[in-house]
Structure formats: C-alpha cells, structure tokens
Amino acid sequence: MPYFDAASAVPLHPVARQALQASLDEGWADPARLHREGRRARLLLDAAREAAAEAVGCRPDELVFTTSGTRAVHTGMAGALAGRRRAGQHLIVSSVEHSCVLHAAERHEADGGTVTRVGVDRGGAVDAGEFADGLRADTALACLQSANHEVGTVQPVAEVAEACRSAGVPLLVDAAQSLAWGPVDGAWSLLAASAHKWGGPAGIGLLAVRKGVRFSPPGPSDERESGRAPGFENIPAAVAAAASLRAVRAEAAAEAARLRELTGRIRARVPELLTDVEVVGDPERRLPGIVTFSCLYVDGEALLHELDRAGFSVSSGSSCTSSTLMPSHVLKAMGVLSEGNVRVSLPAGTAAEDVEAFLDALPRVVSSVRAQLGAPAADEERGRGPAAGGELVVDTLGRRCPIPVIELAKVIGDVPVGGVVRVLSDDEAARLDVPAWCEMRGQRYLGEEPEPRGGVAYLVRRER
C-alpha cells in the first residue's frame, strides 16, 4: 500500500534502526559520570551532536537534543523572548507557520506581548520586504519556517534573515520539513527540527541557538543540554537521529531530483484528469516531495477514506477532516479552496508506478465522492431559468462543507446575469470556499453579511 504522507512522518530509516539498537546496548549509562560506562555514553552523545551540528551548519556546542520538534520550537521561542525582554515584547511570525509556532504566539499574546502575523501570496510564500517592514524597535523575535508543511512552498529565509540581522532581531527557523534536503541558508539565529520527519525515531528533536543570541532557558535551571533541554538525555534516540540525518543527506540530491519529477507529474496531470480542481502551492519554489490540490464539491474526509480503501495513504487540510470543523490555517491564509484538499507527500524511494497507480485511481474516487454528495455536472450549473426578482436565497445552515458550494453551483443559473445568490451558512469553511468557488467559476463574490438566524450570508453575483 503506497504511503504518501511523508510530511507527517516517515518510517524508521534502516541506518537509524541499526544505530538505535547499537546505542541501546552501549549508551544506557549517565553521560555525566566519569566511570567507563558513563564515558562511553558521553562519547556516543558527543558524536551524535557533532554529526547533527554538521548537518545543520552550526557548532556542536550550539545544538541540543530535545524531546520533539514541537518542544524545540517552544523552547527556542520562549528562551529567545525571555532573553530579549528588555528589547521589547513584539513577536513577528508568518501566517502559515506550523501550529506549534502559532500556538506559542497566541500564548505570548495572552501574556501581554504583541504579535504581527505576516500574510502570504496565493502560492503560500511571504514577501521578504513585507516581513522586514513588520520588524519594529521593540521586536524581540521573528519566526519563519524554511518550507511549508502543507503545500511545500519554500520561504525566502535568507532574505528575511538578512533583514533581521540588520535590525538586530534574532530569527528562529522551523526547519522540520526541509532539513533532510540540506542546510538552511542565511544568517538565522535559532533553528528547530524533528527527527521523525527524516527517518529518525519519534520523540527526539533538535534546537540550535547561535552564539551571541540572548537566550534565557524557560523553567527551572538544569545541568544537562546547556539547561535548554532538562532531564536525562535519550542517547539512543539522539544517535539514531543523527545517523539517519547523515544517511538521508548523502542521498538527498539524487532523490530530490527524482521526487521533483514525480510531484511535477502529479501537478501537471491532476488538472487534466479532474474538473474543478485547484493545484496549490508555489510551482517552482517548493520541496521535492510535496504536492497539494483541492477539489470542488468533495468532502475531504470521504475523499481520504476512499483513497485509503483504494490503497493510498494521503493527508488533507480540509475542514471536513478536522474535529474542529475549521479549514487549514495555511489554505485560509493563502485564500485558496480548502474543500476536497489532498496533500501528497512522497517518501524517499517512492516508485514511479505507485504514482501512476494513484493518478489512475484518483478520477474514479473523486467522481464517486461527488456522486454521493449530489454534486452538479458542469452543464447543470446553467440552471433551469432566471429567478423572479434577480435574487435567490440558498439556505445551508447546519450543513457542512462542501454542501454550501454544491448548492450554490446548482442554482447559480437560476438567476439572470447580474442577479445575486445569497448563500446562508454557519460552516466556517464557507468563508474561504465560496470566494474560491467564484474565482474558479468566473463569478463575482460580493462579500458577506450577518444572518439574523445565525451564521453568515455570502453574496455571489452571476457574471456569465
């Protein structure tokens, strides 16, 4: 069964498995002790730190191992903000950061700090100039991911890092998605990553803090890992993480070229195979293995289940697959369609025939899900004739995506050109999907109005 969710996690790399087993036998002792077993454990930990630091592009004494990538991000943000509290309490982040960054930003805001969230274009990239404009005299920290985890867009880290350096503001980079492919360029100050993204064991991350960065470790002081990751070091996991990172880096150039060709094939073929589909993310500045697209008139959860039954494990940013019923914050920030979203992230070694099998199955699966939901065919959108008065109300209150857009599509032809359809919905995804539908179908989105019965009325004017 092809596994196409590498952006979430990948299986343990064979090199990591071997290193983990060996270090379980040799690295169990306390590396702070001077006896033979302790010295052996210390040697293993130091070697792992040196290997990881070489891959990151920092000094060994600038890098510590943490219990996860999320912990690395939270420790890095909290430590840098505390270390620079005299400079101010302003934090700047992009609107498409991983949720662990955004949650930390919300906490900072709740504690009295201020946060600027820099928007992105429809490809998911920040503008380096706009990011630089957000830097202020009281900015304590800036955060920018190296590449987006949902759509694969690579961010202009080097340009932003230079702007931050000129302003005297440290930049924290979340490099979880990109570190397997190479070091992060630019004069960044802090960097966080997670080993399970590149084939290391789960439960181990890394945090690099450059010398000279003002940093105050959160929580009580601890003697281990420079006080930045308290507790007994997980030496076997650290050794396995460093070994697997070195192994994937050795194959990164060749594998990146191969996966880029496969994802490029998906980007090109999906619009040919499906109607009413939007491929999202930057077409050029993107990670090799990630491609994302959204389908009109499709329930994301149903689509993932059907693809799973067909033998393909993928992910989605659709609100239909979320317990919160909220669309992906990344897709929302980009202003693209969220319903029927599919993220395909190919792991190293993905076979070309598996990608072809996916492309062969995809039209059948999407058609099946659309039929189950009663989605209109393209010619049905012309409607049966104009509605009296030139305005029509579609009540979808209490119904989840993609129903509001499906019902809109069914009746758009029932108003004359210039007429208006009012779509009533209390589904948060409609705020993103109705405008996206209008852009895809050549209709005019007029905005929204409060609905007295609850929810929102989305106004669409028929243009053709």
C-alpha positions as CSV (number, residue, x, y, z in Angstrom):
1,M,0.0,0.0,0.0
2,P,1.7,3.3,-1.1
3,Y,2.3,5.6,1.8
4,F,2.1,9.2,0.6
5,D,2.1,11.1,3.9
6,A,5.9,11.7,4.4
7,A,5.3,15.3,5.5
8,S,3.7,13.9,8.7
9,A,6.2,11.1,9.4
10,V,8.3,8.6,7.6
11,P,9.3,5.0,8.7
12,L,12.4,4.5,10.7
13,H,15.4,4.6,8.4
14,P,17.5,1.3,8.3
15,V,20.5,3.3,9.4
16,A,18.5,4.7,12.3
17,R,17.3,1.3,13.3
18,Q,20.9,-0.1,13.4
19,A,22.2,2.9,15.3
20,L,19.3,2.8,17.8
21,Q,19.9,-0.9,18.6
22,A,23.6,-0.5,19.0
23,S,23.3,2.5,21.2
24,L,20.7,0.8,23.4
25,D,23.4,-1.6,24.3
26,E,26.2,0.9,24.6
27,G,24.6,4.3,25.5
28,W,22.4,3.5,28.5
29,A,24.7,5.0,31.2
30,D,24.7,8.5,32.6
31,P,26.9,10.6,30.3
32,A,27.7,13.0,33.2
33,R,29.5,10.3,35.1
34,L,33.3,9.6,35.0
35,H,33.2,5.9,35.1
36,R,33.8,3.7,32.0
37,E,30.1,3.3,31.1
38,G,29.5,7.0,31.5
39,R,32.4,7.9,29.3
40,R,31.2,5.6,26.6
41,A,27.7,7.1,26.8
42,R,29.3,10.6,26.6
43,L,31.3,9.7,23.5
44,L,28.2,8.5,21.8
45,L,26.3,11.7,22.7
46,D,29.1,13.9,21.6
47,A,29.5,12.1,18.3
48,A,25.7,12.4,17.6
49,R,25.8,16.1,18.5
50,E,28.8,16.7,16.1
51,A,27.1,14.9,13.3
52,A,23.8,16.7,13.7
53,A,25.6,20.1,14.0
54,E,27.5,19.4,10.8
55,A,24.2,18.7,9.0
56,V,22.5,21.8,10.5
57,G,25.5,24.0,9.8
58,C,26.3,25.2,13.4
59,R,28.8,24.5,16.1
60,P,28.3,21.4,18.3
61,D,28.1,23.5,21.4
62,E,25.2,25.4,19.8
63,L,23.0,22.4,19.4
64,V,20.9,20.4,22.0
65,F,18.6,17.5,21.6
66,T,15.0,17.9,22.7
67,T,12.1,15.5,23.2
68,S,10.4,16.6,20.0
69,G,10.4,19.2,17.3
70,T,7.5,21.0,19.0
71,R,9.4,21.1,22.2
72,A,12.4,22.6,20.3
73,V,10.2,25.3,18.8
74,H,8.6,26.2,22.1
75,T,11.9,26.2,24.0
76,G,13.5,28.3,21.3
77,M,10.7,30.8,21.2
78,A,10.3,31.1,25.0
79,G,14.1,31.3,25.5
80,A,14.7,34.0,22.9
81,L,11.7,36.1,24.0
82,A,12.8,35.9,27.6
83,G,16.4,36.6,26.8
84,R,15.4,39.8,24.9
85,R,12.6,41.0,27.1
86,R,14.4,44.3,27.6
87,A,14.3,44.9,23.9
88,G,10.5,44.5,23.8
89,Q,7.7,42.0,23.7
90,H,6.9,42.2,20.0
91,L,6.9,38.9,18.0
92,I,6.6,38.5,14.3
93,V,5.6,35.3,12.5
94,S,4.2,34.3,9.2
95,S,0.5,33.3,8.9
96,V,1.4,29.8,7.6
97,E,3.7,28.7,10.4
98,H,3.2,25.3,11.9
99,S,0.5,25.3,14.6
100,C,3.2,24.9,17.3
101,V,4.6,28.3,16.4
102,L,1.2,29.9,16.2
103,H,0.1,28.4,19.5
104,A,3.2,29.8,21.2
105,A,2.4,33.2,19.6
106,E,-1.1,33.1,21.0
107,R,0.3,32.3,24.4
108,H,2.8,35.2,24.1
109,E,-0.1,37.5,23.2
110,A,-2.2,36.3,26.1
111,D,0.7,37.0,28.5
112,G,0.8,40.7,27.3
113,G,3.0,40.5,24.3
114,T,2.2,41.8,20.8
115,V,2.2,39.7,17.6
116,T,2.4,40.6,13.9
117,R,1.3,37.9,11.5
118,V,2.7,38.4,8.0
119,G,0.4,37.2,5.2
120,V,1.3,35.2,2.2
121,D,0.5,35.2,-1.5
122,R,-1.7,32.5,-3.2
123,G,1.4,30.3,-3.5
124,G,1.9,30.3,0.2
125,A,5.1,32.5,0.3
126,V,5.8,35.5,2.4
127,D,7.2,38.6,0.8
128,A,10.6,39.3,2.3
129,G,10.1,43.0,2.1
130,E,6.7,42.9,3.8
131,F,8.2,40.7,6.5
132,A,11.0,43.2,7.0
133,D,8.5,46.0,7.2
134,G,7.0,44.2,10.2
135,L,10.2,44.5,12.2
136,R,10.0,47.2,14.9
137,A,12.2,48.7,17.5
138,D,10.6,46.6,20.2
139,T,10.7,43.3,18.2
140,A,12.2,40.6,20.3
141,L,12.0,37.6,17.9
142,A,11.0,36.7,14.4
143,C,9.9,33.2,13.2
144,L,9.8,31.9,9.7
145,Q,9.6,28.3,8.5
146,S,12.1,27.1,5.9
147,A,9.3,25.4,3.9
148,N,5.6,24.9,4.4
149,H,4.4,21.6,5.7
150,E,1.1,21.6,3.9
151,V,1.8,22.9,0.4
152,G,5.6,22.6,0.2
153,T,6.4,26.2,-0.6
154,V,9.9,27.2,0.2
155,Q,10.2,30.5,2.1
156,P,12.8,33.3,1.4
157,V,14.6,32.6,4.7
158,A,18.0,34.0,3.6
159,E,16.4,37.4,2.6
160,V,14.4,37.6,5.8
161,A,17.4,36.6,7.9
162,E,19.5,39.4,6.4
163,A,16.7,41.9,7.2
164,C,16.5,40.6,10.8
165,R,20.3,40.7,11.2
166,S,20.3,44.3,10.0
167,A,17.6,45.1,12.6
168,G,19.3,43.2,15.3
169,V,16.4,40.8,15.7
170,P,17.1,37.0,16.0
171,L,15.3,34.8,13.5
172,L,14.0,31.3,14.6
173,V,13.6,28.9,11.6
174,D,11.4,25.8,11.8
175,A,13.3,23.5,9.5
176,A,11.3,20.3,10.2
177,Q,10.3,19.8,6.6
178,S,13.5,20.9,4.8
179,L,16.4,19.7,6.9
180,A,16.6,16.3,5.3
181,W,17.2,18.0,1.9
182,G,20.0,20.3,3.0
183,P,21.1,23.0,5.5
184,V,19.0,26.2,5.8
185,D,20.7,29.2,4.1
186,G,21.0,32.6,5.6
187,A,22.1,34.2,8.9
188,W,19.4,32.6,11.1
189,S,19.8,32.7,14.8
190,L,17.8,29.7,16.1
191,L,16.7,26.5,14.3
192,A,14.4,23.7,15.3
193,A,13.7,20.3,13.7
194,S,12.2,16.9,14.4
195,A,13.8,13.6,13.6
196,H,10.7,11.6,12.7
197,K,10.5,13.8,9.5
198,W,13.7,12.3,8.1
199,G,13.5,8.7,9.3
200,G,14.8,9.1,12.8
201,P,12.9,7.9,15.8
202,A,9.9,9.7,17.1
203,G,10.3,11.7,20.4
204,I,13.6,13.4,19.5
205,G,14.2,16.9,18.1
206,L,17.0,19.4,18.0
207,L,17.4,23.0,18.7
208,A,20.3,25.2,17.6
209,V,21.0,28.5,19.2
210,R,23.8,30.6,17.7
211,K,26.4,32.0,20.0
212,G,25.7,35.6,20.8
213,V,21.9,35.2,20.8
214,R,20.4,36.3,24.1
215,F,18.7,33.3,25.5
216,S,17.1,32.5,28.8
217,P,16.1,28.9,29.1
218,P,12.5,28.6,30.3
219,G,11.7,26.7,33.5
220,P,14.0,25.8,36.4
221,S,17.7,25.5,35.6
222,D,19.2,22.2,34.7
223,E,22.7,21.0,34.2
224,R,22.1,19.0,31.1
225,E,22.0,20.1,27.5
226,S,23.1,23.6,28.4
227,G,20.0,23.9,30.5
228,R,17.9,24.1,27.3
229,A,16.5,20.5,27.4
230,P,16.3,19.4,31.0
231,G,16.3,15.7,32.0
232,F,18.3,12.6,31.3
233,E,19.4,12.6,27.7
234,N,17.9,10.0,25.3
235,I,21.2,8.9,23.9
236,P,20.0,6.1,21.7
237,A,17.4,8.3,20.1
238,A,19.9,11.1,19.6
239,V,22.4,8.7,18.0
240,A,19.8,7.3,15.7
241,A,18.5,10.8,14.7
242,A,22.0,12.0,13.8
243,A,22.8,8.8,11.9
244,S,19.7,8.9,9.8
245,L,20.1,12.6,9.1
246,R,23.5,11.9,7.7
247,A,22.3,9.0,5.7
248,V,19.4,10.8,4.0
249,R,21.6,13.8,3.3
250,A,24.0,11.5,1.4
251,E,21.2,10.6,-1.0
252,A,19.4,13.9,-0.9
253,A,20.5,15.4,-4.3
254,A,19.6,12.4,-6.4
255,E,16.4,11.6,-4.5
256,A,15.3,15.3,-4.7
257,A,15.6,15.3,-8.5
258,R,13.6,12.0,-8.8
259,L,10.8,13.1,-6.4
260,R,10.6,16.5,-8.0
261,E,9.9,14.8,-11.3
262,L,7.2,12.6,-9.7
263,T,5.4,15.5,-8.0
264,G,5.7,17.6,-11.1
265,R,3.9,14.8,-12.9
266,I,1.1,14.9,-10.4
267,R,0.9,18.7,-10.6
268,A,0.5,18.5,-14.4
269,R,-1.8,15.5,-14.6
270,V,-4.3,16.3,-11.9
271,P,-5.9,19.3,-13.8
272,E,-6.1,17.1,-16.9
273,L,-7.8,14.2,-15.0
274,L,-10.2,16.2,-12.9
275,T,-12.6,19.0,-13.4
276,D,-13.0,21.8,-10.9
277,V,-9.6,21.3,-9.2
278,E,-7.0,23.8,-8.0
279,V,-3.4,22.8,-7.5
280,V,-2.0,24.9,-4.7
281,G,1.5,26.0,-3.6
282,D,4.3,27.6,-5.5
283,P,5.0,25.7,-8.7
284,E,8.8,26.4,-8.6
285,R,10.0,27.2,-5.1
286,R,8.8,24.1,-3.4
287,L,10.1,21.0,-1.6
288,P,10.8,18.0,-3.9
289,G,8.2,15.6,-2.5
290,I,5.0,17.6,-1.7
291,V,2.1,18.5,-4.0
292,T,-1.3,19.6,-2.8
293,F,-4.6,20.1,-4.6
294,S,-8.2,20.9,-3.8
295,C,-11.4,19.6,-5.5
296,L,-14.7,21.3,-5.7
297,Y,-17.8,19.5,-4.5
298,V,-15.8,17.0,-2.5
299,D,-16.0,16.1,1.2
300,G,-12.3,15.9,2.4
301,E,-13.0,13.1,4.9
302,A,-14.9,11.0,2.5
303,L,-12.1,11.5,-0.1
304,L,-9.4,10.4,2.2
305,H,-11.4,7.3,3.3
306,E,-12.0,6.4,-0.4
307,L,-8.3,6.9,-1.3
308,D,-7.4,4.7,1.7
309,R,-9.7,2.0,0.5
310,A,-8.1,2.3,-2.9
311,G,-4.7,1.7,-1.2
312,F,-3.3,5.2,-0.9
313,S,-2.4,6.9,2.4
314,V,-2.6,10.7,2.0
315,S,-3.4,13.7,4.1
316,S,-5.7,16.7,3.9
317,G,-6.1,20.3,5.1
318,S,-9.9,20.3,4.6
319,S,-12.0,21.3,7.5
320,C,-14.2,18.3,6.7
321,T,-11.4,16.1,8.1
322,S,-10.9,18.1,11.3
323,S,-12.6,17.7,14.6
324,T,-12.6,21.5,14.9
325,L,-14.5,21.9,11.7
326,M,-12.1,24.7,10.7
327,P,-10.2,24.8,7.4
328,S,-6.5,24.6,7.4
329,H,-5.0,27.9,8.5
330,V,-2.4,27.6,5.7
331,L,-5.0,27.3,3.0
332,K,-7.1,30.0,4.6
333,A,-4.1,32.4,4.7
334,M,-3.4,31.6,1.0
335,G,-7.0,32.3,0.1
336,V,-7.4,29.1,-1.9
337,L,-10.0,26.4,-2.0
338,S,-10.0,24.2,1.1
339,E,-12.7,21.7,0.4
340,G,-11.6,18.3,-1.0
341,N,-8.0,19.1,-0.2
342,V,-5.4,16.4,-0.7
343,R,-1.7,16.6,0.3
344,V,0.5,14.0,-1.4
345,S,3.9,13.9,0.2
346,L,6.2,11.2,-1.2
347,P,8.8,9.5,0.9
348,A,12.2,8.6,-0.4
349,G,12.2,5.6,-2.6
350,T,8.6,6.1,-3.9
351,A,8.2,4.1,-7.1
352,A,7.0,5.8,-10.3
353,E,4.5,3.0,-10.8
354,D,2.9,3.8,-7.5
355,V,2.4,7.4,-8.6
356,E,0.9,6.3,-11.8
357,A,-1.5,3.9,-9.9
358,F,-2.6,6.9,-7.8
359,L,-3.3,9.0,-10.8
360,D,-5.2,6.2,-12.4
361,A,-7.4,5.7,-9.3
362,L,-7.9,9.4,-8.5
363,P,-10.6,10.3,-11.1
364,R,-12.7,7.3,-10.2
365,V,-12.5,8.1,-6.4
366,V,-13.3,11.8,-6.9
367,S,-16.3,11.0,-9.2
368,S,-17.6,8.5,-6.6
369,V,-17.5,11.0,-3.8
370,R,-19.1,13.8,-5.8
371,A,-21.9,11.5,-6.9
372,Q,-22.5,10.5,-3.2
373,L,-22.9,14.2,-2.4
374,G,-25.1,15.0,-5.3
375,A,-22.6,17.4,-6.9
376,P,-23.8,19.1,-10.1
377,A,-22.3,18.3,-13.5
378,A,-20.8,21.2,-15.3
379,D,-23.8,21.7,-17.6
380,E,-26.2,21.6,-14.6
381,E,-24.7,24.9,-13.3
382,R,-26.5,26.8,-16.1
383,G,-29.8,26.2,-14.2
384,R,-33.4,26.0,-15.4
385,G,-34.2,29.7,-15.9
386,P,-33.9,33.0,-14.1
387,A,-35.5,33.5,-10.7
388,A,-38.0,36.3,-10.2
389,G,-36.5,39.5,-8.8
390,G,-32.9,38.5,-9.7
391,E,-32.1,37.2,-6.2
392,L,-32.2,33.7,-4.8
393,V,-31.5,32.5,-1.3
394,V,-29.8,29.2,-0.6
395,D,-30.2,28.0,3.0
396,T,-27.4,25.6,4.0
397,L,-27.5,26.5,7.7
398,G,-26.4,23.5,9.8
399,R,-24.8,21.7,6.8
400,R,-21.0,21.2,6.5
401,C,-18.7,21.7,3.5
402,P,-18.9,21.1,0.7
403,I,-22.7,21.4,0.7
404,P,-22.9,25.2,0.7
405,V,-20.8,25.4,-2.5
406,I,-22.6,22.4,-4.1
407,E,-26.0,24.1,-3.5
408,L,-24.6,27.4,-4.9
409,A,-23.4,25.7,-8.0
410,K,-26.8,24.1,-8.5
411,V,-28.7,27.4,-8.6
412,I,-26.3,30.0,-10.0
413,G,-28.0,29.6,-13.3
414,D,-31.4,30.3,-11.8
415,V,-30.7,34.0,-11.5
416,P,-30.1,36.2,-14.5
417,V,-26.7,37.6,-15.3
418,G,-26.2,40.4,-12.7
419,G,-28.5,38.6,-10.3
420,V,-27.4,37.6,-6.8
421,V,-27.4,34.4,-4.8
422,R,-27.3,34.6,-1.0
423,V,-25.8,31.5,0.5
424,L,-26.7,31.1,4.2
425,S,-24.1,29.1,6.1
426,D,-22.8,28.6,9.6
427,D,-19.8,26.5,8.4
428,E,-16.6,28.4,8.8
429,A,-15.1,26.8,5.7
430,A,-17.7,28.6,3.6
431,R,-15.9,31.9,4.3
432,L,-13.0,30.5,2.3
433,D,-14.7,28.2,-0.2
434,V,-17.4,30.5,-1.6
435,P,-14.9,33.2,-2.7
436,A,-12.6,30.4,-4.1
437,W,-15.5,28.9,-6.0
438,C,-16.3,32.3,-7.5
439,E,-12.8,32.8,-8.7
440,M,-12.7,29.3,-10.2
441,R,-16.1,29.6,-11.9
442,G,-15.8,33.2,-13.1
443,Q,-18.5,34.7,-10.8
444,R,-18.3,37.8,-8.6
445,Y,-18.0,37.5,-4.8
446,L,-19.7,40.5,-3.3
447,G,-18.8,39.8,0.4
448,E,-20.7,38.7,3.5
449,E,-23.5,39.9,5.8
450,P,-24.6,38.7,9.2
451,E,-27.6,36.3,9.0
452,P,-30.2,37.1,11.7
453,R,-30.8,33.4,12.3
454,G,-27.1,32.8,12.9
455,G,-24.3,32.2,10.6
456,V,-23.4,34.4,7.6
457,A,-25.0,35.3,4.2
458,Y,-22.4,35.1,1.4
459,L,-23.4,37.1,-1.6
460,V,-22.5,36.0,-5.1
461,R,-23.3,37.9,-8.3
462,R,-23.7,35.9,-11.6
463,E,-21.3,37.3,-14.2
464,R,-22.0,34.9,-17.1
